[in-house]
Amino acid sequence: MPIFSALGLAAAVAAAPLPPTESPSDALTQRIAACLSCHSVKERGDAYFPRIAGKPAGYLYNQLRHFRDGHRHYPMMTYMVGNLSDAYLREIADYFASQHPPYSPAPPGSGSSASAAQVARGEMLVRQGDAAKQIPACISCHGTALTGVEPSIPGLLGLPSDYINAQFGNWKNKSRRAAAPDCMATIASRLSDSDVAAISAWLSKQIPDAEARPAASTPVPLPIACGSYPPAATGAASPSASALTPAQAPGSAAPALAAGAGRGAK
């Protein structure tokens, strides 16, 4: 190419307007692209990767931190968030919390073969608990509509029975942990395997209301101390920040009866 032509091309390129600066929304879309490969906002009804859209932002943020800091274990999640800052994780959590797509039908899973007696037992545990076993009702923490409570308690509807079973297993074998006092670990330890199956069967058969949102607060104090829920809402004393690891500091993982991940993410 003649030198003058080359210089002319270089000048033209230099003079060409630069592409517009990427907007924050575009940047966020790129950031969450990897998340969407498993946690698509448009529900696919996967048996193991849970719906995270619409869950309280504080809960999602806590779970991302726990994967990053080793309090929850799933290799894909650990790899993806291992080097991300708190601010980055908060942005991801806020995005998914703001999404409210229609629910897809839950996959059949093991709950589909539950007997009528098992389903009835599950409903009783969800709505009333079992005083003899010191098991509080699920609705006493996760809201009367089971849609979760701001800022950090997740809803329980729209989750497959097999996913719920996996999370109870994680609580029981301590591969999933939350800030002390770890209320879900305590509750899971009091539930038999048959009770877990009953709860997951009943929950998986409920049809969520697409318009439902997490409650602003619990109507009464929680029935059990939870280190991850604001003390003012429970009437319990706040756990000492100095007694917690960074991942357990206030704002840490929510008391989740079912939301979390054994296989899958949050």
C-alpha angles and dihedrals in degrees: 000000000000112000093240091053091050092050090048092053091049091050091050092051091048091050095047114108115259117245113267116272112266112261119235091246091054091049091051092048088057092047095054096042092099091049091054093058088075105013100045112183087224099069119244096181094237114182095222110024105071131219107261098169112114097013115133111282092228091057094049091047091051092051093049089052091049092053090048095046099043102255092114125036131216115126097219093051093044090052093049098048101028095105101030123117125236090251092053092049091048091054092052091047093050091051096053093041089059094055119093109174123166116277119252120218111276115248112260096248125160092311091070091072095049116126123240089254092054092049090049090051089050093052091049092052092047096047103029110012121211114279093189090061094037090243113150121216114267091231091060089072107017095048133264090273091043090235094124133250130259133281104016117352114099129221118249103209126098093035122125117243093239091055091050091049090051092053093051087051090053092051091048096049092041096240086124118052139171138189115304127292084050099201097182093052088053094048094045090053090058095050121089119221089254091053091051090051091048093051094047092047094053095043093049091054094056118102109225122224108241090210095054119112133188113280118254092233143343114273091224134019115284113266092231132035113260119189092206099055123077109272091224089065094050102036088231127125116262115255111250110263089216090060093056133079115238090266091051098051118118109300091041130139118328126241096260121181091190115352116097132066143281091155109008131028131280 
